[in-house]
Every structure is written in structure tokens, then in C-alpha cells.
């Protein structure tokens, strides 16, 4: 039995070590994730700026119609 336990422990350790390494697909996936996140932030910022401009325009219209 101890031989089986050692073999299983070695196999599990090997699987865990192999799972820690990043392959090219995982690295590419992380780059895509970062790019999408950056694009999302840029879109959000642009939306906020557009909202501010709309608010400014609405205020000017209200002021002009007083």
C-alpha cells in the first residue's frame, strides 16, 4: 500500500505542477481579457463624458428659454 500512496502523491504533485504553468493559449487569453477590460473602461469613460455634454447642453437650453 505505501507504494500506491507514493505513486498517487507523485501523480497529484505532477498534475499540480503542470497546471501551474501558463501555456501560449492561456497567456493569449489573459491578454484578450485585459484588452476587453480596457475597452470596457474606455467605453464607460466616453459614455460619462457624453452624458456630461448632454447635461451641459440641456442646461444651456433651459437657461436660454427662461
Biopython code that builds the backbone (N, CA, C, O; Angstrom):
import numpy as np
from Bio.PDB.StructureBuilder import StructureBuilder

atoms = [
    (1, "UNK", "N", (0.796, -1.213, 0.000)),
    (1, "UNK", "CA", (0.000, 0.000, 0.000)),
    (1, "UNK", "C", (0.838, 1.278, 0.000)),
    (1, "UNK", "O", (0.476, 2.231, -0.690)),
    (2, "UNK", "N", (1.928, 1.335, 0.736)),
    (2, "UNK", "CA", (2.690, 2.570, 0.729)),
    (2, "UNK", "C", (3.188, 2.939, -0.667)),
    (2, "UNK", "O", (3.313, 4.124, -0.975)),
    (3, "UNK", "N", (3.473, 1.959, -1.512)),
    (3, "UNK", "CA", (3.940, 2.248, -2.864)),
    (3, "UNK", "C", (2.834, 2.924, -3.676)),
    (3, "UNK", "O", (3.105, 3.835, -4.458)),
    (4, "UNK", "N", (1.608, 2.486, -3.495)),
    (4, "UNK", "CA", (0.474, 3.091, -4.212)),
    (4, "UNK", "C", (0.264, 4.521, -3.728)),
    (4, "UNK", "O", (0.013, 5.421, -4.529)),
    (5, "UNK", "N", (0.366, 4.725, -2.438)),
    (5, "UNK", "CA", (0.196, 6.072, -1.890)),
    (5, "UNK", "C", (1.261, 7.023, -2.429)),
    (5, "UNK", "O", (0.971, 8.164, -2.786)),
    (6, "UNK", "N", (2.508, 6.528, -2.481)),
    (6, "UNK", "CA", (3.582, 7.370, -3.024)),
    (6, "UNK", "C", (3.353, 7.669, -4.502)),
    (6, "UNK", "O", (3.589, 8.787, -4.960)),
    (7, "UNK", "N", (2.900, 6.680, -5.232)),
    (7, "UNK", "CA", (2.642, 6.861, -6.658)),
    (7, "UNK", "C", (1.515, 7.869, -6.880)),
    (7, "UNK", "O", (1.610, 8.734, -7.751)),
    (8, "UNK", "N", (0.465, 7.754, -6.098)),
    (8, "UNK", "CA", (-0.645, 8.705, -6.212)),
    (8, "UNK", "C", (-0.207, 10.116, -5.815)),
    (8, "UNK", "O", (-0.585, 11.092, -6.463)),
    (9, "UNK", "N", (0.576, 10.218, -4.769)),
    (9, "UNK", "CA", (1.075, 11.528, -4.342)),
    (9, "UNK", "C", (1.961, 12.152, -5.410)),
    (9, "UNK", "O", (1.859, 13.346, -5.689)),
    (10, "UNK", "N", (2.828, 11.346, -6.005)),
    (10, "UNK", "CA", (3.688, 11.839, -7.069)),
    (10, "UNK", "C", (2.858, 12.293, -8.266)),
    (10, "UNK", "O", (3.123, 13.349, -8.840)),
    (11, "UNK", "N", (1.856, 11.503, -8.645)),
    (11, "UNK", "CA", (0.984, 11.849, -9.774)),
    (11, "UNK", "C", (0.222, 13.137, -9.517)),
    (11, "UNK", "O", (0.109, 13.983, -10.405)),
    (12, "UNK", "N", (-0.297, 13.289, -8.314)),
    (12, "UNK", "CA", (-1.028, 14.500, -7.961)),
    (12, "UNK", "C", (-0.106, 15.715, -7.984)),
    (12, "UNK", "O", (-0.476, 16.779, -8.479)),
    (13, "UNK", "N", (1.092, 15.545, -7.445)),
    (13, "UNK", "CA", (2.063, 16.647, -7.459)),
    (13, "UNK", "C", (2.445, 17.032, -8.870)),
    (13, "UNK", "O", (2.605, 18.216, -9.169)),
    (14, "UNK", "N", (2.593, 16.061, -9.732)),
    (14, "UNK", "CA", (2.934, 16.320, -11.135)),
    (14, "UNK", "C", (1.812, 17.076, -11.828)),
    (14, "UNK", "O", (2.063, 18.029, -12.566)),
    (15, "UNK", "N", (0.595, 16.661, -11.597)),
    (15, "UNK", "CA", (-0.562, 17.334, -12.199)),
    (15, "UNK", "C", (-0.641, 18.776, -11.712)),
    (15, "UNK", "O", (-0.905, 19.680, -12.505)),
    (16, "UNK", "N", (-0.419, 18.998, -10.436)),
    (16, "UNK", "CA", (-0.481, 20.350, -9.889)),
    (16, "UNK", "C", (0.614, 21.235, -10.470)),
    (16, "UNK", "O", (0.370, 22.404, -10.765)),
    (17, "UNK", "N", (1.813, 20.695, -10.637)),
    (17, "UNK", "CA", (2.914, 21.473, -11.207)),
    (17, "UNK", "C", (2.662, 21.813, -12.664)),
    (17, "UNK", "O", (2.940, 22.930, -13.100)),
    (18, "UNK", "N", (2.147, 20.872, -13.408)),
    (18, "UNK", "CA", (1.852, 21.115, -14.822)),
    (18, "UNK", "C", (0.736, 22.144, -14.942)),
    (18, "UNK", "O", (0.753, 22.976, -15.849)),
    (19, "UNK", "N", (-0.229, 22.094, -14.037)),
    (19, "UNK", "CA", (-1.348, 23.037, -14.062)),
    (19, "UNK", "C", (-0.921, 24.454, -13.743)),
    (19, "UNK", "O", (-1.642, 25.393, -14.080)),
    (20, "UNK", "N", (0.212, 24.644, -13.111)),
    (20, "UNK", "CA", (0.674, 25.976, -12.739)),
    (20, "UNK", "C", (1.301, 26.728, -13.907)),
    (20, "UNK", "O", (1.308, 27.959, -13.930)),
    (21, "UNK", "N", (1.819, 25.994, -14.861)),
    (21, "UNK", "CA", (2.497, 26.642, -15.979)),
    (21, "UNK", "C", (1.476, 27.218, -16.945)),
    (21, "UNK", "O", (0.438, 26.613, -17.211)),
    (22, "UNK", "N", (1.790, 28.397, -17.463)),
    (22, "UNK", "CA", (0.905, 29.043, -18.420)),
    (22, "UNK", "C", (1.361, 28.713, -19.824)),
    (22, "UNK", "O", (2.517, 28.926, -20.189)),
    (23, "UNK", "N", (0.449, 28.200, -20.590)),
    (23, "UNK", "CA", (0.750, 27.922, -21.980)),
    (23, "UNK", "C", (0.442, 29.137, -22.838)),
    (23, "UNK", "O", (-0.082, 30.130, -22.333)),
    (24, "UNK", "N", (0.755, 29.079, -24.112)),
    (24, "UNK", "CA", (0.511, 30.213, -25.003)),
    (24, "UNK", "C", (-0.964, 30.590, -25.101)),
    (24, "UNK", "O", (-1.297, 31.771, -25.200)),
    (25, "UNK", "N", (-1.845, 29.597, -25.075)),
    (25, "UNK", "CA", (-3.274, 29.901, -25.170)),
    (25, "UNK", "C", (-3.751, 30.651, -23.928)),
    (25, "UNK", "O", (-4.557, 31.576, -24.029)),
    (26, "UNK", "N", (-3.257, 30.255, -22.766)),
    (26, "UNK", "CA", (-3.674, 30.929, -21.535)),
    (26, "UNK", "C", (-3.136, 32.356, -21.506)),
    (26, "UNK", "O", (-3.846, 33.277, -21.101)),
    (27, "UNK", "N", (-1.898, 32.545, -21.929)),
    (27, "UNK", "CA", (-1.320, 33.890, -21.976)),
    (27, "UNK", "C", (-2.094, 34.770, -22.951)),
    (27, "UNK", "O", (-2.373, 35.931, -22.656)),
    (28, "UNK", "N", (-2.439, 34.216, -24.113)),
    (28, "UNK", "CA", (-3.212, 34.967, -25.092)),
    (28, "UNK", "C", (-4.586, 35.313, -24.530)),
    (28, "UNK", "O", (-5.086, 36.418, -24.735)),
    (29, "UNK", "N", (-5.188, 34.370, -23.826)),
    (29, "UNK", "CA", (-6.493, 34.623, -23.210)),
    (29, "UNK", "C", (-6.433, 35.741, -22.188)),
    (29, "UNK", "O", (-7.349, 36.558, -22.099)),
    (30, "UNK", "N", (-5.362, 35.780, -21.422)),
    (30, "UNK", "CA", (-5.208, 36.849, -20.432)),
    (30, "UNK", "C", (-5.041, 38.201, -21.118)),
    (30, "UNK", "O", (-5.568, 39.209, -20.647)),
    (31, "UNK", "N", (-4.306, 38.224, -22.232)),
    (31, "UNK", "CA", (-4.143, 39.470, -22.971)),
    (31, "UNK", "C", (-5.477, 39.947, -23.529)),
    (31, "UNK", "O", (-5.772, 41.143, -23.514)),
    (32, "UNK", "N", (-6.277, 39.015, -24.018)),
    (32, "UNK", "CA", (-7.602, 39.361, -24.535)),
    (32, "UNK", "C", (-8.465, 39.906, -23.402)),
    (32, "UNK", "O", (-9.171, 40.899, -23.579)),
    (33, "UNK", "N", (-8.412, 39.261, -22.240)),
    (33, "UNK", "CA", (-9.183, 39.731, -21.084)),
    (33, "UNK", "C", (-8.804, 41.157, -20.713)),
    (33, "UNK", "O", (-9.672, 41.989, -20.451)),
    (34, "UNK", "N", (-7.501, 41.436, -20.692)),
    (34, "UNK", "CA", (-7.045, 42.783, -20.353)),
    (34, "UNK", "C", (-7.490, 43.795, -21.398)),
    (34, "UNK", "O", (-7.883, 44.912, -21.059)),
    (35, "UNK", "N", (-7.429, 43.406, -22.670)),
    (35, "UNK", "CA", (-7.846, 44.312, -23.739)),
    (35, "UNK", "C", (-9.336, 44.609, -23.645)),
    (35, "UNK", "O", (-9.755, 45.755, -23.810)),
    (36, "UNK", "N", (-10.131, 43.591, -23.383)),
    (36, "UNK", "CA", (-11.579, 43.778, -23.263)),
    (36, "UNK", "C", (-11.893, 44.658, -22.055)),
    (36, "UNK", "O", (-12.764, 45.526, -22.114)),
    (37, "UNK", "N", (-11.179, 44.425, -20.973)),
    (37, "UNK", "CA", (-11.388, 45.235, -19.771)),
    (37, "UNK", "C", (-11.042, 46.699, -20.047)),
    (37, "UNK", "O", (-11.773, 47.608, -19.652)),
    (38, "UNK", "N", (-9.908, 46.912, -20.736)),
    (38, "UNK", "CA", (-9.509, 48.279, -21.082)),
    (38, "UNK", "C", (-10.503, 48.939, -22.008)),
    (38, "UNK", "O", (-10.803, 50.123, -21.853)),
    (39, "UNK", "N", (-11.020, 48.194, -22.971)),
    (39, "UNK", "CA", (-12.015, 48.739, -23.893)),
    (39, "UNK", "C", (-13.295, 49.083, -23.148)),
    (39, "UNK", "O", (-13.917, 50.112, -23.412)),
    (40, "UNK", "N", (-13.683, 48.228, -22.225)),
    (40, "UNK", "CA", (-14.884, 48.497, -21.428)),
    (40, "UNK", "C", (-14.740, 49.772, -20.613)),
    (40, "UNK", "O", (-15.680, 50.561, -20.514)),
    (41, "UNK", "N", (-13.565, 49.975, -20.030)),
    (41, "UNK", "CA", (-13.332, 51.195, -19.252)),
    (41, "UNK", "C", (-13.362, 52.424, -20.152)),
    (41, "UNK", "O", (-13.895, 53.465, -19.769)),
    (42, "UNK", "N", (-12.787, 52.303, -21.354)),
    (42, "UNK", "CA", (-12.776, 53.432, -22.288)),
    (42, "UNK", "C", (-14.190, 53.773, -22.726)),
    (42, "UNK", "O", (-14.541, 54.949, -22.830)),
    (43, "UNK", "N", (-15.003, 52.761, -22.984)),
    (43, "UNK", "CA", (-16.394, 52.995, -23.383)),
    (43, "UNK", "C", (-17.167, 53.641, -22.247)),
    (43, "UNK", "O", (-17.962, 54.555, -22.467)),
    (44, "UNK", "N", (-16.934, 53.167, -21.045)),
    (44, "UNK", "CA", (-17.618, 53.744, -19.877)),
    (44, "UNK", "C", (-17.243, 55.217, -19.708)),
    (44, "UNK", "O", (-18.103, 56.061, -19.455)),
    (45, "UNK", "N", (-15.961, 55.512, -19.849)),
    (45, "UNK", "CA", (-15.496, 56.888, -19.714)),
    (45, "UNK", "C", (-16.093, 57.780, -20.807)),
    (45, "UNK", "O", (-16.498, 58.911, -20.542)),
    (46, "UNK", "N", (-16.143, 57.259, -22.040)),
    (46, "UNK", "CA", (-16.729, 58.015, -23.141)),
    (46, "UNK", "C", (-18.213, 58.270, -22.892)),
    (46, "UNK", "O", (-18.725, 59.351, -23.181)),
    (47, "UNK", "N", (-18.895, 57.264, -22.354)),
    (47, "UNK", "CA", (-20.318, 57.430, -22.027)),
    (47, "UNK", "C", (-20.533, 58.489, -20.960)),
    (47, "UNK", "O", (-21.483, 59.269, -21.028)),
    (48, "UNK", "N", (-19.647, 58.510, -19.977)),
    (48, "UNK", "CA", (-19.758, 59.532, -18.924)),
    (48, "UNK", "C", (-19.546, 60.922, -19.505)),
    (48, "UNK", "O", (-20.273, 61.856, -19.167)),
    (49, "UNK", "N", (-18.554, 61.062, -20.380)),
    (49, "UNK", "CA", (-18.295, 62.359, -20.996)),
    (49, "UNK", "C", (-19.470, 62.794, -21.860)),
    (49, "UNK", "O", (-19.851, 63.964, -21.853)),
    (50, "UNK", "N", (-20.042, 61.854, -22.602)),
    (50, "UNK", "CA", (-21.199, 62.176, -23.442)),
    (50, "UNK", "C", (-22.366, 62.612, -22.569)),
    (50, "UNK", "O", (-23.078, 63.558, -22.906)),
    (51, "UNK", "N", (-22.560, 61.928, -21.454)),
    (51, "UNK", "CA", (-23.630, 62.302, -20.530)),
    (51, "UNK", "C", (-23.422, 63.698, -19.970)),
    (51, "UNK", "O", (-24.375, 64.463, -19.827)),
    (52, "UNK", "N", (-22.172, 64.032, -19.651)),
    (52, "UNK", "CA", (-21.874, 65.374, -19.141)),
    (52, "UNK", "C", (-22.182, 66.436, -20.201)),
    (52, "UNK", "O", (-22.738, 67.490, -19.891)),
    (53, "UNK", "N", (-21.814, 66.148, -21.455)),
    (53, "UNK", "CA", (-22.073, 67.099, -22.543)),
    (53, "UNK", "C", (-23.572, 67.287, -22.753)),
    (53, "UNK", "O", (-24.036, 68.400, -22.999)),
    (54, "UNK", "N", (-24.318, 66.204, -22.656)),
    (54, "UNK", "CA", (-25.773, 66.292, -22.806)),
    (54, "UNK", "C", (-26.362, 67.121, -21.669)),
    (54, "UNK", "O", (-27.251, 67.942, -21.893)),
    (55, "UNK", "N", (-25.870, 66.910, -20.454)),
    (55, "UNK", "CA", (-26.349, 67.691, -19.311)),
    (55, "UNK", "C", (-26.044, 69.175, -19.505)),
    (55, "UNK", "O", (-26.884, 70.027, -19.215)),
    (56, "UNK", "N", (-24.830, 69.486, -20.000)),
    (56, "UNK", "CA", (-24.467, 70.882, -20.253)),
    (56, "UNK", "C", (-25.367, 71.496, -21.314)),
    (56, "UNK", "O", (-25.815, 72.634, -21.169)),
    (57, "UNK", "N", (-25.632, 70.754, -22.375)),
    (57, "UNK", "CA", (-26.494, 71.260, -23.448)),
    (57, "UNK", "C", (-27.911, 71.493, -22.929)),
    (57, "UNK", "O", (-28.537, 72.498, -23.266)),
    (58, "UNK", "N", (-28.416, 70.575, -22.115)),
    (58, "UNK", "CA", (-29.763, 70.735, -21.553)),
    (58, "UNK", "C", (-29.835, 71.952, -20.660)),
    (58, "UNK", "O", (-30.836, 72.668, -20.665)),
    (59, "UNK", "N", (-28.780, 72.199, -19.887)),
    (59, "UNK", "CA", (-28.755, 73.374, -19.012)),
    (59, "UNK", "C", (-28.767, 74.651, -19.843)),
    (59, "UNK", "O", (-29.453, 75.613, -19.496)),
    (60, "UNK", "N", (-28.009, 74.665, -20.943)),
    (60, "UNK", "CA", (-27.994, 75.842, -21.806)),
    (60, "UNK", "C", (-29.351, 76.095, -22.428)),
    (60, "UNK", "O", (-29.766, 77.246, -22.563)),
    (61, "UNK", "N", (-30.046, 75.044, -22.807)),
    (61, "UNK", "CA", (-31.378, 75.187, -23.384)),
    (61, "UNK", "C", (-32.343, 75.723, -22.321)),
    (61, "UNK", "O", (-33.145, 76.612, -22.607)),
    (62, "UNK", "N", (-32.270, 75.187, -21.099)),
    (62, "UNK", "CA", (-33.145, 75.680, -20.018)),
    (62, "UNK", "C", (-32.854, 77.143, -19.739)),
    (62, "UNK", "O", (-33.781, 77.935, -19.574)),
    (63, "UNK", "N", (-31.561, 77.521, -19.683)),
    (63, "UNK", "CA", (-31.189, 78.901, -19.406)),
    (63, "UNK", "C", (-31.662, 79.820, -20.530)),
    (63, "UNK", "O", (-32.087, 80.945, -20.270)),
    (64, "UNK", "N", (-31.592, 79.356, -21.759)),
    (64, "UNK", "CA", (-31.978, 80.186, -22.903)),
    (64, "UNK", "C", (-33.483, 80.366, -22.980)),
    (64, "UNK", "O", (-33.948, 81.351, -23.554)),
    (65, "UNK", "N", (-34.242, 79.469, -22.435)),
    (65, "UNK", "CA", (-35.701, 79.555, -22.531)),
    (65, "UNK", "C", (-36.332, 80.192, -21.294)),
    (65, "UNK", "O", (-37.556, 80.191, -21.165)),
    (66, "UNK", "N", (-35.549, 80.716, -20.411)),
    (66, "UNK", "CA", (-36.123, 81.379, -19.202)),
    (66, "UNK", "C", (-36.687, 82.715, -19.519)),
    (66, "UNK", "O", (-37.201, 83.395, -18.631)),
]
sb = StructureBuilder()
sb.init_structure("model")
sb.init_model(0)
sb.init_chain("A")
sb.init_seg("    ")
for serial, (resi, resn, name, xyz) in enumerate(atoms, 1):
    if name == "N":
        sb.init_residue(resn, " ", resi, " ")
    sb.init_atom(name, np.array(xyz, "f"), 0.0, 1.0, " ", f" {name:<3s}", serial, name[0])
structure = sb.get_structure()
